[in-house]
Amino acid sequence: MTNDDILRIIKDFANATELSLKAGYDGIEIHGANNYLIQQFYSGYYNKRNDEWGGSLEKRMRFPLEVVDACCKIRDKYNKPEFIIGYRLSPEEPFEDGITMTETLALIKALVQKPIQYIHISQKNYFQEARRGEGVGTPRLKLIHEVTKGKVALIGVGGLYSDKDFNKALNSGYSDFIATGRASMLNKDLAVLLKEGKGDKINLTLEPDHPEKYSIPKKLWDLCVKGEDWLPPLKPQ
């Protein structure tokens, strides 16, 4: 990408924010996770640039922070302080030169200085421990919450299915909010079941022979029944 390409992409994020605000959405989440473009700029594994957008940690951090600034300026432009802006990130990369917890915590410390409302941590296991860098062996969310506490809300997600899973996550105090993806695919009324203490009614696996039980679009359903590991586990046949 040329410098002009990068500046154009930043404007594109701002434009998407403006369109969302005009459309009446409550807010936006900036997707800096799961190996997408924003994460690639911050990752030493992907970003091999030697200009002002790469090299040092501060230069690799520039693109994510400028995207955040551009989106926040749109909110200011329309004087909509209630419009929510969040940032989603993946805390570690497994490969050499990839993002470590040291780099993630540096980014978190920069993000909490911005006028965003929350940070959303994307990982497969809510209780996943740091593997490399600062805090090895300590739950990632615990390390991050120590930085975000009192500044922005922290959302944790990852492998929570049963009421016991959610209660354990809540009681850990590692995050202010808990998100769920796969469990809500398995249970249309998950929040109600949790609220009413009906943990025995929560489905923990997907039944491939009964698509009528779920509200899953066909293309996504086809992936589910193939047993993709990032989708709900299948009920043993």
RAVENTA-V756304 format. One record per helix or strand of 2 or more residues. SS is the DSSP state (H for helix, E for strand). FROM is the first residue (numbers start at 1). LEN is the number of residues. If there is no record, write none. Layout:
ss->SS from->FROM len->LEN
ss->SS from->FROM len->LEN
This chain:
ss->H from->3 len->20
ss->E from->27 len->6
ss->H from->37 len->6
ss->H from->57 len->21
ss->E from->84 len->6
ss->H from->101 len->11
ss->E from->118 len->4
ss->H from->140 len->9
ss->E from->153 len->4
ss->H from->163 len->10
ss->E from->177 len->2
ss->H from->182 len->5
ss->H from->190 len->6
ss->H from->199 len->3
ss->H from->211 len->3
ss->H from->218 len->8
